[in-house]
Structure formats: C-alpha cells, structure tokens
Amino acid sequence: MKEVVQQFIGVLSIAVKRRVLCLPRDENLTPSEVLKTSNRKANVAILFSGRIDSMVITALADHHIPLDEPIDLLNVAFMTKEMTIPVNFNKKERKQKNHCEIPSEEFSKSIAAAASPGEQFNVPDRVTGRVGLKELQAANP
C-alpha cells in the first residue's frame, strides 16, 4: 500500500511540475529585485479550500517553483443563507412536512447588520482554508 501511495505522489508531482514550470517567468530580474519577495508576482494560483486535495497540490507546486516566488491561494466563500423562522406548528401541522417561512425584509436586515462581514462568509471552505494555510506556512516557511 505504501508503494502505491508513493507512486501516486510521484505521478501527481510530475503533473504539477509540468504545469508550474511551463509558465512564463521574468528571468531578467536583478539580484536586488529577486530579494524583494513581497513585490514578486505570483505566476501560480490554486483554488484553495484547505482540504487534502488543495493542500497536496499547493505543497507540490511550492516544491517545484523558485524559492522566492509566491503562490496565490484563491478561496471562494459564499454568504451563509438567511435564517429561516419556523412556523408555529399545531398537532395537525406536525403530521405534514415542516414548513418554514422566509423572514421579513426588516428581520433579514437586522440579522445582516448584527453579523459582521467575517461571520457571513465564515463558511466551511473559508475555515479549512485558513487552517490549511497555517499548516502550509508552518511546513514551508
């Protein structure tokens, strides 16, 4: 089993290497420009959820690109759905499907105002993306 995993990582590494090394790069940088890593343009961008697939691809890409080249990690998050308010149920309604009514516009605005923008977008891919980024930074400072 270990051999199969190593073989898979090897094949995936070659595939990632082919893609990241085929990108055009500015090879005419002066030594002082090379040292300014914060000013370097990322040539590689990865859709990053922080889950195992994007973590492995990011780690492999980082292994194959020049040391001073950054990678753009793109994390997409959608706002959480508006809260719904359950309708008061009587015994007859309990036998039927649960019905929810959409909250009034005024209620929705007050909820949106109470929640900070960070909370509205604090969805699973955003949370795992932040955790994954910290792990990658620890492994590859």
Rosetta blueprint (number, residue, H / E / L):
1 M L
2 K H
3 E H
4 V H
5 V H
6 Q H
7 Q H
8 F H
9 I H
10 G H
11 V H
12 L H
13 S H
14 I H
15 A H
16 V H
17 K H
18 R H
19 R H
20 V H
21 L H
22 C L
23 L L
24 P L
25 R L
26 D L
27 E L
28 N L
29 L L
30 T L
31 P H
32 S H
33 E H
34 V H
35 L H
36 K L
37 T H
38 S H
39 N H
40 R L
41 K L
42 A L
43 N L
44 V E
45 A E
46 I E
47 L E
48 F L
49 S L
50 G L
51 R L
52 I H
53 D H
54 S H
55 M H
56 V H
57 I H
58 T H
59 A H
60 L H
61 A H
62 D H
63 H H
64 H H
65 I L
66 P L
67 L L
68 D L
69 E L
70 P L
71 I E
72 D E
73 L E
74 L E
75 N L
76 V L
77 A L
78 F L
79 M L
80 T L
81 K L
82 E L
83 M L
84 T L
85 I E
86 P E
87 V L
88 N L
89 F L
90 N L
91 K H
92 K H
93 E H
94 R H
95 K H
96 Q L
97 K L
98 N L
99 H L
100 C E
101 E E
102 I L
103 P L
104 S L
105 E H
106 E H
107 F H
108 S H
109 K H
110 S H
111 I H
112 A H
113 A H
114 A H
115 A L
116 S L
117 P H
118 G H
119 E H
120 Q H
121 F L
122 N L
123 V L
124 P H
125 D H
126 R H
127 V H
128 T H
129 G H
130 R H
131 V H
132 G H
133 L H
134 K H
135 E H
136 L H
137 Q H
138 A H
139 A H
140 N L
141 P L
